[in-house]
Amino acid sequence: MKLILSRKGFDSSAGGVPSPIFPDGRMVTLPIPDAASTIRYRDIAHDGASLGDLVGQLTRGKVTPEDGAHLDPDLISDMLPRMPGWRPLFGQAGQAQGHLRNQGVGPGDLFLFFGLFRRVEPHDGAWRWAPDSRPCHVVWGWLQVGSVVAVDEARSGDFAWAAYHPHFRRGADPGNVLYLAARRLGLPGLGETLPGAGVFPRFAAERQLTAPHAANTSTWRLPAWCYPEAGRRPLTYHANRQRWRKRDAHAELTAAARGQEFVLDGDDYPQALPWAGDLIRNLDR
């Protein structure tokens, strides 16, 4: 089994700002803008309200409620009206999908989605970035792969429930695929019955990737077992050993500034999937 750290949501280049962490610790990931999408920010619900106003406030109007949103991965059932048969899913194409294919990512493998976040505060009836806060990378959701289907095949199959998804707006492309979530999470040593996909509703320090007090968001503090000892393949896109530093109780990594999908092989790192399972088991913390 493989663990994939997958970069998704607003950042300095896509959307222009982080996603928000609210004063009570709640988080919401802002999907990146997509002019081809039929989903508008005003259509997406979170905690009973539309994302449209929030996006407009945090981007100072650069992204509006009427703009198209690339809601992908799509993990929360009540964010949109759904057709019968809906299940959480994630689409990928192009170079990023080529990387996943080359790494053999498929059923049973686990995506942990991370993105750029920053704390917000209320101000004059709206939300603004808290002046004393700094952006950081945080794990915000997960999806264990139940099956993989090419969008070209899905168009003629029993996937009418998925036709809203932004990857259906793309032209014919055999490399444009959907990762459908498993019904239930299945990981080594995981006793609980947990869903195959979901989001972490609140910020927690153990799900923050950026090292505390780091000078930039790409300096990560990871569990000590992540360090690529001799003979173990490093996290993909991070083969340069100069990116890694071994500390007493953890590993430090200068994460790649670009790239969406970073793959770790569970055969080389048997602690990886139990670690991810612990994060998900404690999702309310």
N, C-alpha and C positions, 0 to 999 in steps of 0.2 A: 504493500500500500504506500501511496505517496501523499505528502502534505504539500499544498501549494499556498504560498503567501501571495495573494492577488490584490493588486492596487486598484481601488475603485472609488469613485466619488469625486467631488470638487477638490481642486488644488489650485496652485498658483497659475497653471497654464489652462486647465479645463474648468471654467467657471470663475477663476480669478481669485477665489477666497477659500478658506477652509470650510468644513461643515461645523455646525455648532454643538457645543456642550453647554446645556442650560445650567442655571445656578443650583438646581436640585440634583444635578448629575445626569439627567436624561440627555441622550444623544439622538440625533437624526442625521443620516447620511443624505446629502444632496446629490441627486443624479446629475451627471454632466449635461450641458446643453447639446441638443441635437435637432437641427433645423428640419431633418427629414422625418422625425418622429411625429406620430399623430397624438401623442400624449402631451398635454400641456401641464406646466407646473401647477396651475390652478386646479387641475383634475386630480392631483395626488393628495390623498388625505394622510394626516399624521396626528394622532391624539385628538381626533375629532375636528381638526382644522385643516385648511388648505396649505400646501407648501408655497403657494404662489406669493403671498404677502411676505413670508419669511425670506424667500430668495430675493425678492425685490429690495427689502430692507438691508440685508447683509451685503449685497453687491452694489448698493446705492443706485439701483435702477439699471445697471448694466445688463442684468438678466431680469426679465419681467415675468409676471404670471402667465402671459400669453405665449411665451417662448416654448419651443418643443424640448422635452426632457427625455434623455436616454435612460429610462428606468431599467437598469440592468447592472448587476443581478436584481431580480425581482423576487423578494423573499417573504413579504408580508401580505397576507391575503386581503386585508381590509384597506390597503392603499388605493385600490381601484375596484369598481364593480367587476365581478368575475363570471365567466361562463362555467357551467358544470364541467367537472373534470380538471379544473385548474390545479396546478402544482407549482411550487417554487422552481425557478429555472434561471439559467445564466447563459448568455450567448457570447461566442468569441469567434474571431475571423482574422484573416491576414497573418502577419508575422507572429503575433502573440499566439494564435491558434496553431501555427506551424511549430512553435516551440513546445506547446502542450502535447501535440501529436508526436513530436520527436522524442519527448520524454515518456511516452507511453501512458499518458494520463487517461483514465477511463473509469468504469464502474468500480465503486469501493473507495476511490481516492477522495481526499478531503480538501476542499478549498477553505482557507481562512481569509476573509476579505478585510483589508485594512485601508485606511485613508487618512487624510490630513484633517485634524480637528483643532478647534480653539474655543475657549470659554466665551460666552456672551453674557450680557446683562441688560435689564430693561432700562430704557432712557427715553423720556418724552413720548410714552405710549408705543414705543417700537423696541426692536432689539439692535444692540450694537456690540462690537467686540469689546470685551473687558480690557481696559488699558493696561492692567498689570498681568495679562495673560500672554502666553506665547503658543504658537502652533506646535503640534506634535502628531506623530503617526500613532494610530490606535487601531487595534483589531475590532471590527464592528459587527461581523456576521460570519456565517459558515454555510456550506453546502456540501454534503456528501453525495457523490455522483451515483445515481441509480442507473441511468442509461444515457447514451450519447446519440443524437440524431442529427443528420444534416438538414438544414432548413429547406433545401431543394426537395428532399424527400418528404419533409413534414407538410409542405404545401399541399400535397396530394394525399396525405394520410389523415389519420384521425386526430388532428391537432388544431381544429377550429378554435379551441379555447386559448391557443397561443398566438393567434393571428395578429393581436394587438402589439406584440413584442417588437421592439425596434429592429431586430435582426431580420424580420420579415419585410422590412422596407428596402432591403438591399436587393440587387439584381442576382441573377443566377450565379452561384459560386459554390463549388463542392467543398471549399474550405470554410464555409460559414456554418457553424454548428451550434446546437443547443445542448447544454448539460442539464438534464432533468434530475431533480433531487430524489434521493432515496426516500421512501416513506418513513423509515425509522433509522436513527443513527446506529451504526454498527462499528464499534471500535474495540480493540483489545482491552479487556479488563473493565469495560463500561457496563455496569449492572443495571442502571436505570433505563427506562424506556423514554427516549428523547426524540424529538422530530429530526428528520434528515436535513433540515435547513431552518435558519432563523437568524435573528439579530440579537445583539446584546443591548438591552434597553438603556443601560446606564454606564457611565464611565467607571472603570476600575483600574487601579495602578498596575495590576498584573497583566492587563491587556494593552498597556502602553508599550510601544516598541521604542520610541525615542528615549534615549537615556536621560534620566533626570539631570537638569542643569547643563545639558549639552549645548554647545554653541550653535548647532544647527539640527534640523529635524532628522537628518539622515544618519546621525550617530545613534546606533541602536544598542540597547542592552538586552541580551538574549540569555537564555539558560546556558549554563556552562557546557552542557552536552552538545550544543550547536557548533562548538569549535571544531573545525575540520582537521582532526588528527590524521597522521600519515595513513594512507590507504582508504580514507573515507572521502567520497565525492562531496565537495562543498555544495551549499545552496547554489542553484544555477544562477548565472550572471555574477557570481561572486567567487570565481575560481582564483583570483589574484590574492595570494596569502597576505599581501600588505594591507588588504581591507580588514583583516581579522586581528584581534588582540585578545590574548588570554589573560583574564583577571582571576583573582582568588576565588570568587564565588559566581562569576558569570563570564560570558563572552561578549566582546564589544565588536561591532561591525560597522564599517562605513558603507551604508546601503547604496546600491546603484541609483543614480538620480532618475534614470529613465528605465523603461521596462515595466511590464504589467504582471508577469507571471513568474514567480520564483519557486522552483520545485526542489523539494528535499525528499530523498528516497528513504522510506521507512526501514529498508533492509540495512542501510548503513547507520541509521539513527533510530534504533528501536524505542527510544524515549519520546520521539516526536508525537506519535498519535496518542499515547496516554496523556501527554502534556496538553494536547489540544482537547482531549476529552475532559480533562479537569477544568479547562477554561469554560467549556460549554456546560458542564455539570453545575458550575457556579455562576450561571449567567445572570442571576438576579443580584449578585454581589457588586 
